[in-house]
Every structure is written in structure tokens, then in C-alpha cells.
Amino acid sequence: MPRPILATIHQGALRHNLDLARERAQGARVWAVVKANAYGHGMERVFEAFRGADGFALLDLAEAERLRQLGWRGPILLLEGVFEPRDLETCSRLGLWHAVHTDAQIDWLSQHKTQTPHHVFLLMNSGMNRLGFPPARYRAAWARLNALPQVDEIALMTHFSDADGPRGIAHQVQVFEAATRDLPGERSLANSAALLRHCADARVRGDWVRPGILLYGSAPDYPENGVSHWGLQPAMTLTARVIAVQHLQAGDSVGYGSTFTADSAMTVGTVACGYADGYPRHGGTDTPVLVAGQRTRTLGRVSMDMLAVDLTHLPQAGLGSEVTLWGRAANGTVLPVEEVAAAAGTIGYEQLCALAQRVPVVVQE
Ligand SMILES: *Cc1c(COP(=O)(O)O)cnc(C)c1O
């Protein structure tokens, strides 16, 4: 028998979340953001469920190639654009749309020999200071692109730094609007958090929205709001089993470094999941976990291949019990990945992407 650990990707949840994104987009088209191998879910595993999207957005040319091999003939957008001139040949060959965020990319385009003019998304740095032209130089970049025979469509794009938090997006929307007021072209602004929290504003919805994390059923603004608030369904479940049970007396400790010590008699389950499976090591004691669909906690340090859970108040649990590290337990109880991530000082995004190669994955309806 293989080691009892398994990740399950729920097709129904992916479809449900995409439908929800489409509803909130109110007619704007939807990019399914599938960068980082579909946020750790696997491009090939999400593809069918996301066929209903208007396009796929990602970063890596090799991932774009995989999408074309899967038979996707619709739009594909490279969110960081090209990294060197010859990437433009791949764009021409595969019909990829690409972000343009810097003068060098325009230089490369101007030298590029192609029969098929490109569709580009001109990226404005409206305040995040990561990628894009500053507002004062945006129009000049647009004019340069517009003069190139290598370019036919120019869409206008920006990205928000605080759509999930108290600062919000108003300051960036204002900068973007002011600098694009009389420019033609489709617009794309909203990530998941903007689509969930700020989509009453038609300017925020624009012509294309770009949800990522919400499609995978994780709340971008946890702990302010969780999946149940937004109606999202977690698309990944990580389960393992209890492979040993230990009975502790007061004063006994658990795991490396003896960081947890029992102050009364306890029952502890050893679970076949560790940090080499992508489970976070930084949580230590008190990270939430489900055993047989009931909520309990981890104890002590996470090892490479195992972790300990508190079974003291779960008399029906024992050797072989199903352990849900995140996602949906067999009894329907949900443990959102962002809750586990928060206990370890990180976010759902990182936790999903961290799922290790060695964990077998199944796709389920
Ligand atoms: C990753 C990314 C998104 C999606 O972000 P989520 O927070 O996962 O919705 C959208 N736009 C750009 C430019 C991105 O890099």
C-alpha cells in the first residue's frame, strides 16, 4: 500500500467558483489565472473545469505551450509579458497575448518579425510599484505601441496592491482612470479580492477580470472574510491517515525539540504528512486539523514525514482515521487552507502552491 496521503482536486468546486466569478463580473470577460501550475493544483487537472473561462492567464511560456497542447485555442495572456526577444516568436507561433510593462519589451516588439500582429496588455504602475509604466509615461508607451505594425490591439491594465485590505483600491482606480481617460482599448484591473470586494464599481470590473485564488476556493481576504462568506468551495483537499497512536501521561512531550508537553493524560495520533509533503512547519502546536471530520489541533513540531494530532477528545478516532489537513472531509466538514496557513504565518496562496511533488493527486467530480 502506498503511504496514506492524497490530494484531491474537486472539479465541481472549480466550476462552481468560476461560475461565481462570472456572476460577479456582470458581463466582463473572465481570465482564469492559472500561473504557478494552477496555484499548485496542476494545469492539466483544472483545464476541463475552466474551459468555460474566456481565457487563461499565466506567466510561463512552457505553461502556455501545455495549454495549447491540451487543445485550448482561445486567448492566453502572459501576465509578465516576455522575458527576452525570442519569446516573441513563441507568442507569434502560439498566438499568445502578452503584457507590456517596460520600454525594453516595446524595443523587442519593434524588432520582431511577424505575420500576425500581437494583442498586448499595456500595464500601468498605478501605485503598487512592481511592474508597469508610471502614469506620466503611460500615454507615450501607448503611442509607441500603437505605431508598431507588430501590434494590433492594445488593452489597458493595472494591478492592485490592497484590494484585500483596509487601504482599498480607490487611489489606484483614480490614477488609472485619470491616465487612460481618452485612450481607446479594453480595460483589465480586478484580481480576486477586487472582484469580490469592489465589483459594484463598473470601472473596476472593466472588460476583463483576472481572478486567481478565488477560482481555487480560497478567500483572499481571510481572516476578515472566509469561504463561507463569499460562497467559495475549496478545490483542493489534502488527506492522510493516522498511522500510530501514543498515550501520554502528564509531563510527557511530543516530537522534535519536545516543544509540546502534556499537562494531563492525552491521546496523540501520528499522521503520515510532514513538511516534505508541503505541510507548513512553522505552525507548531494548535494548527487546526480535522480527524474523522472533527476539528482538533496539531501538537509539537511538524517532522519531514509526520505530524502529531490531539485525539484526546475524539474517542472514536484511532489508527487508520482519516485526517484532513485542509479542504473537505468525508463528512462534509470544511477546513479552509487559509486557516491552516494563517496558523503558520502564511497565506492560502503559498500553502496551495507548496503541495509537494511526492503527494499523489486524484481528480474527482
Ligand atoms: C496573480 C495575478 C492575478 C490573480 O490574483 P489573485 O489574487 O489570485 O486573484 C491577477 N493579475 C495579476 C497581474 C496577477 O499577477
The ligand as a Gaussian input file, in Angstrom:
#p B3LYP/6-31G(d) Opt

LIG

0 1
 C       -1.694000      36.558000      -9.793000
 C       -2.330000      37.675000     -10.517000
 C       -3.721000      37.794000     -10.533000
 C       -4.632000      36.901000      -9.723000
 O       -4.524000      37.264000      -8.368000
 P       -5.491000      36.599000      -7.265000
 O       -5.216000      37.390000      -6.039000
 O       -5.036000      35.190000      -7.127000
 O       -6.854000      36.703000      -7.784000
 C       -4.273000      38.802000     -11.307000
 N       -3.490000      39.651000     -12.005000
 C       -2.146000      39.578000     -11.999000
 C       -1.352000      40.561000     -12.781000
 C       -1.520000      38.596000     -11.243000
 O       -0.197000      38.520000     -11.234000

